Amino acid sequence: MGAGNEVTAHILNQLPEDFTNDELIEKIAILRAKPQFSEAHQKRTFKAMCWLADSNYEVSFHADHSISERVIFPVSKNESRGIEDARFVQFFDDTGEVVYYATYTAYNGTILPQLIETKDFIKFNIVTLNGKAVQNKGMALFPRKIGGRYAMLSRQDGENNHIMFSDNIHFWQESQIIQEPEYPWEFIQIGNCGSPLETNEGWIVLTHGVGPMRKYCIGAILLDLEEPSKIIARLDEPLLAPHEKEREGYVPNVVYSCGALIHNNKLVIPYAMSDINSGIAVVEVKELINCMRAVA
């Protein structure tokens, strides 16, 4: 993010592990008054530090508020034009403790990848994702570590599906392509539609494919459980495609989802229609997997 240098280290060394924005501003003011580095270097770093601090915050709700009343509104300047496409996942850490994460896009004319963290849906921590592999939209975290590392699906190039691994959930540096467009309904672009879902047969990943006339469809692939960079099966045709009544809207010709769940052996898919309506689709998990073509 451009804030990791000796100026940052100098300021952070004077702050406790947990500090407030006011404490940060105070230390910046002290260094600004008695500079120890070049003025231009300090100015750039101060700007980056303040920008990053503004993007990381905490939201709390009263426990007696119903879940439907707990709304996270855009707060920082980086969210001035909205917060988009939250992909929630129930994550099990190494001890079995549950944390709920959600990746989302902060938008102010440019995108900023963010992460929501909560254990109780009362207190939410909002933090910025860092690293060269998290500079785009559409990231989806796996619900557990794989091989001792965090794993996440991502979009890097506006065309292919990627996977990333990291020892730190907040820092992502490398990615690799796991899926490229193969059929006309996905020729322009593919991406994920939420976090992978674990089954005995593999990880079910809902995908979106963009074809002619910017038509968005929802597909599905199956990843190897312990080697999720490997696709073992996929649908050749869309699982969901916009029909006539779903084509008109703010963003026309689109069906899209940011996550699904498995309940009673059924895959339940909430999805949006052209950014104007929403619906729910249900399919038997076994039936879905049986319709997939094995990938060598």
C-alpha positions as CSV (number, residue, x, y, z in Angstrom):
1,M,0.0,0.0,0.0
2,G,3.1,2.3,-0.1
3,A,3.2,2.8,3.7
4,G,5.8,0.2,4.6
5,N,9.1,2.0,5.1
6,E,11.5,3.5,7.7
7,V,9.1,6.4,8.3
8,T,6.3,4.0,9.2
9,A,8.6,2.0,11.3
10,H,9.7,5.1,13.2
11,I,6.1,6.0,14.1
12,L,4.9,2.5,14.9
13,N,7.8,2.0,17.3
14,Q,6.4,4.8,19.4
15,L,2.9,3.4,19.4
16,P,1.4,0.5,21.4
17,E,0.3,-2.7,19.5
18,D,-3.3,-1.4,19.6
19,F,-3.7,2.4,19.0
20,T,-6.3,4.9,18.0
21,N,-6.4,7.1,15.0
22,D,-5.9,10.2,17.3
23,E,-2.7,8.6,18.7
24,L,-1.4,8.0,15.1
25,I,-2.1,11.6,14.1
26,E,-0.3,12.8,17.2
27,K,2.9,10.9,16.4
28,I,2.7,12.0,12.8
29,A,2.5,15.6,14.0
30,I,5.5,15.2,16.2
31,L,7.6,13.8,13.3
32,R,6.3,16.5,11.0
33,A,7.4,19.2,13.4
34,K,10.9,17.7,13.8
35,P,11.5,15.8,10.6
36,Q,14.1,13.0,10.5
37,F,13.6,12.0,6.9
38,S,13.2,13.9,3.6
39,E,10.1,16.1,3.5
40,A,8.8,14.5,0.3
41,H,9.3,11.0,1.6
42,Q,7.6,11.8,4.9
43,K,4.7,13.5,3.1
44,R,4.0,10.5,0.9
45,T,4.2,8.1,3.8
46,F,2.0,10.2,6.1
47,K,-0.6,10.3,3.4
48,A,-0.5,6.6,2.9
49,M,-0.7,5.9,6.6
50,C,-3.7,8.2,7.2
51,W,-5.4,6.7,4.1
52,L,-4.9,3.2,5.4
53,A,-5.9,4.1,9.0
54,D,-9.1,5.6,7.7
55,S,-9.9,2.4,5.9
56,N,-9.6,0.2,9.0
57,Y,-12.3,0.6,11.7
58,E,-14.7,-1.1,14.0
59,V,-18.5,-1.3,14.0
60,S,-20.5,-2.4,17.0
61,F,-24.2,-2.9,17.6
62,H,-26.3,-3.4,20.7
63,A,-27.0,-7.1,21.4
64,D,-30.7,-6.5,21.6
65,H,-30.9,-5.3,18.0
66,S,-32.2,-7.9,15.6
67,I,-29.8,-9.2,13.0
68,S,-31.7,-7.4,10.3
69,E,-31.1,-4.1,12.0
70,R,-27.3,-4.5,12.0
71,V,-26.4,-2.7,8.8
72,I,-22.8,-1.8,7.9
73,F,-23.0,1.5,6.0
74,P,-20.1,3.1,4.1
75,V,-17.9,4.9,6.6
76,S,-14.5,5.7,5.2
77,K,-13.6,8.0,2.3
78,N,-12.7,4.9,0.3
79,E,-16.3,3.8,0.6
80,S,-17.9,7.1,-0.5
81,R,-19.5,5.4,-3.5
82,G,-20.4,2.2,-1.9
83,I,-19.4,-1.2,-0.4
84,E,-20.0,-4.0,-2.8
85,D,-20.2,-7.8,-3.2
86,A,-19.6,-9.1,0.4
87,R,-18.7,-12.8,0.3
88,F,-19.4,-14.2,3.8
89,V,-17.9,-17.4,5.0
90,Q,-18.0,-19.4,8.3
91,F,-14.4,-20.1,9.0
92,F,-13.0,-22.8,11.3
93,D,-9.5,-22.0,12.6
94,D,-6.9,-24.6,13.8
95,T,-8.5,-24.9,17.2
96,G,-12.0,-25.3,15.9
97,E,-13.1,-21.8,16.8
98,V,-15.5,-20.1,14.4
99,V,-14.8,-16.7,12.9
100,Y,-17.0,-15.2,10.2
101,Y,-15.2,-13.4,7.4
102,A,-16.3,-11.5,4.4
103,T,-14.3,-10.0,1.6
104,Y,-15.8,-6.9,-0.1
105,T,-14.9,-4.0,-2.3
106,A,-14.8,-0.5,-1.0
107,Y,-15.4,1.9,-3.9
108,N,-14.8,5.7,-4.3
109,G,-14.1,5.6,-8.0
110,T,-11.3,3.2,-7.5
111,I,-11.5,-0.2,-5.7
112,L,-10.0,-1.2,-2.3
113,P,-10.3,-4.8,-1.2
114,Q,-11.5,-5.1,2.4
115,L,-12.1,-7.8,4.9
116,I,-14.9,-8.0,7.6
117,E,-14.1,-10.1,10.7
118,T,-16.7,-11.0,13.4
119,K,-17.3,-13.7,15.9
120,D,-20.8,-12.7,17.1
121,F,-22.3,-10.4,14.5
122,I,-22.3,-7.7,17.1
123,K,-18.7,-6.4,16.8
124,F,-17.2,-6.1,13.3
125,N,-13.6,-5.3,12.5
126,I,-13.0,-3.8,9.0
127,V,-9.4,-4.2,7.7
128,T,-7.7,-3.7,4.4
129,L,-6.2,-6.6,2.6
130,N,-2.6,-6.1,1.6
131,G,-0.3,-7.5,-1.1
132,K,0.1,-7.5,-4.9
133,A,-2.4,-10.4,-5.3
134,V,-5.3,-8.5,-3.7
135,Q,-5.6,-5.5,-6.0
136,N,-8.8,-6.6,-7.7
137,K,-12.4,-7.5,-7.0
138,G,-14.1,-10.8,-6.3
139,M,-12.1,-12.7,-3.6
140,A,-13.6,-15.7,-1.8
141,L,-12.0,-17.3,1.2
142,F,-12.1,-21.1,1.8
143,P,-13.8,-22.0,5.1
144,R,-10.7,-23.6,6.6
145,K,-7.0,-23.7,6.1
146,I,-5.6,-26.2,3.5
147,G,-2.2,-27.6,4.1
148,G,-1.8,-25.3,7.1
149,R,-2.4,-22.1,5.0
150,Y,-5.2,-19.8,4.2
151,A,-6.6,-20.3,0.7
152,M,-8.7,-17.8,-1.3
153,L,-10.1,-17.6,-4.9
154,S,-9.5,-14.4,-6.7
155,R,-9.6,-12.4,-9.9
156,Q,-6.3,-10.9,-11.1
157,D,-6.7,-10.2,-14.8
158,G,-10.4,-9.7,-15.5
159,E,-10.6,-13.0,-17.4
160,N,-9.5,-16.1,-15.4
161,N,-10.1,-17.7,-12.0
162,H,-7.1,-17.7,-9.7
163,I,-6.3,-19.3,-6.3
164,M,-4.0,-17.9,-3.6
165,F,-2.4,-19.2,-0.5
166,S,-1.0,-17.3,2.5
167,D,0.2,-17.8,6.0
168,N,-1.4,-14.5,7.0
169,I,-5.1,-13.8,6.2
170,H,-4.4,-10.1,5.7
171,F,-1.4,-10.4,3.3
172,W,-1.6,-12.1,-0.2
173,Q,1.4,-11.9,-2.6
174,E,1.1,-14.7,-5.2
175,S,-1.7,-16.4,-7.2
176,Q,-2.0,-19.0,-9.9
177,I,-4.6,-19.6,-12.6
178,I,-6.9,-22.6,-12.0
179,Q,-9.6,-21.9,-14.7
180,E,-9.7,-20.2,-18.1
181,P,-12.8,-19.4,-20.2
182,E,-13.7,-22.5,-22.2
183,Y,-17.3,-22.1,-23.6
184,P,-19.1,-19.3,-25.4
185,W,-21.2,-18.4,-22.3
186,E,-18.0,-17.6,-20.4
187,F,-15.6,-16.4,-23.1
188,I,-15.3,-12.8,-22.0
189,Q,-14.7,-13.4,-18.3
190,I,-15.0,-15.9,-15.5
191,G,-15.0,-15.4,-11.7
192,N,-16.3,-17.0,-8.5
193,C,-19.7,-16.5,-6.9
194,G,-18.7,-16.9,-3.3
195,S,-16.7,-19.1,-1.0
196,P,-16.1,-22.8,-1.8
197,L,-18.5,-25.4,-0.2
198,E,-16.9,-28.6,1.2
199,T,-18.4,-32.0,0.2
200,N,-17.0,-35.5,0.4
201,E,-16.5,-35.3,-3.4
202,G,-14.6,-32.0,-3.4
203,W,-15.1,-28.2,-3.1
204,I,-18.1,-26.9,-5.0
205,V,-17.4,-23.5,-6.4
206,L,-20.1,-21.5,-8.0
207,T,-18.7,-19.4,-10.9
208,H,-19.9,-16.6,-13.0
209,G,-19.3,-16.5,-16.8
210,V,-19.7,-13.5,-19.0
211,G,-20.5,-14.1,-22.6
212,P,-21.8,-12.2,-25.7
213,M,-23.9,-9.1,-24.9
214,R,-22.4,-9.0,-21.4
215,K,-24.7,-11.9,-20.4
216,Y,-23.8,-13.1,-16.9
217,C,-24.5,-16.8,-16.1
218,I,-23.8,-18.9,-13.0
219,G,-21.8,-22.1,-13.5
220,A,-20.1,-24.6,-11.1
221,I,-16.8,-26.4,-10.8
222,L,-15.5,-29.0,-8.3
223,L,-12.0,-28.7,-6.8
224,D,-9.9,-31.4,-5.2
225,L,-10.3,-31.3,-1.4
226,E,-6.6,-31.2,-0.5
227,E,-5.3,-29.8,-3.7
228,P,-7.8,-27.1,-4.6
229,S,-5.7,-25.7,-7.4
230,K,-6.9,-28.7,-9.3
231,I,-10.3,-28.8,-11.0
232,I,-11.7,-32.4,-11.0
233,A,-15.1,-31.7,-12.6
234,R,-17.2,-28.9,-14.0
235,L,-20.5,-28.0,-15.6
236,D,-20.3,-27.5,-19.4
237,E,-23.6,-25.5,-19.4
238,P,-24.7,-22.7,-17.0
239,L,-26.5,-23.7,-13.8
240,L,-28.4,-20.5,-13.9
241,A,-28.9,-18.0,-16.8
242,P,-31.1,-14.9,-17.0
243,H,-34.5,-15.6,-18.5
244,E,-36.7,-12.9,-20.1
245,K,-38.1,-11.4,-16.9
246,E,-34.6,-11.2,-15.3
247,R,-32.9,-9.4,-18.2
248,E,-34.1,-5.9,-17.6
249,G,-32.7,-3.8,-14.8
250,Y,-30.0,-1.4,-13.6
251,V,-27.3,-3.8,-14.9
252,P,-29.2,-5.8,-17.5
253,N,-28.9,-9.4,-18.6
254,V,-27.3,-10.6,-15.4
255,V,-27.7,-13.3,-12.7
256,Y,-25.1,-13.1,-10.0
257,S,-24.4,-14.5,-6.5
258,C,-21.9,-13.8,-3.8
259,G,-22.4,-17.1,-1.9
260,A,-24.5,-20.2,-1.3
261,L,-24.9,-22.8,1.4
262,I,-25.6,-26.5,1.7
263,H,-28.7,-27.5,3.8
264,N,-30.2,-31.0,4.0
265,N,-28.1,-32.1,1.0
266,K,-29.4,-29.2,-1.1
267,L,-27.4,-26.3,-2.5
268,V,-29.3,-23.1,-1.7
269,I,-28.3,-20.2,-4.0
270,P,-29.4,-16.6,-3.3
271,Y,-28.9,-14.6,-6.5
272,A,-29.5,-11.2,-7.9
273,M,-31.3,-10.4,-11.2
274,S,-29.9,-7.5,-13.1
275,D,-29.3,-5.5,-9.9
276,I,-33.0,-5.0,-9.4
277,N,-34.5,-8.1,-7.9
278,S,-33.3,-11.2,-6.0
279,G,-34.3,-14.8,-5.8
280,I,-33.3,-18.2,-4.4
281,A,-32.5,-21.3,-6.5
282,V,-32.2,-24.8,-5.0
283,V,-30.6,-27.9,-6.4
284,E,-29.7,-31.3,-5.0
285,V,-25.9,-31.5,-4.3
286,K,-25.7,-35.0,-5.6
287,E,-27.6,-34.1,-8.8
288,L,-25.4,-31.1,-9.4
289,I,-22.2,-33.2,-9.1
290,N,-23.6,-36.0,-11.2
291,C,-24.2,-33.4,-14.0
292,M,-20.5,-32.3,-14.0
293,R,-18.0,-33.6,-16.5
294,A,-14.9,-35.1,-15.1
295,V,-11.7,-33.1,-15.9
296,A,-8.6,-35.0,-16.5
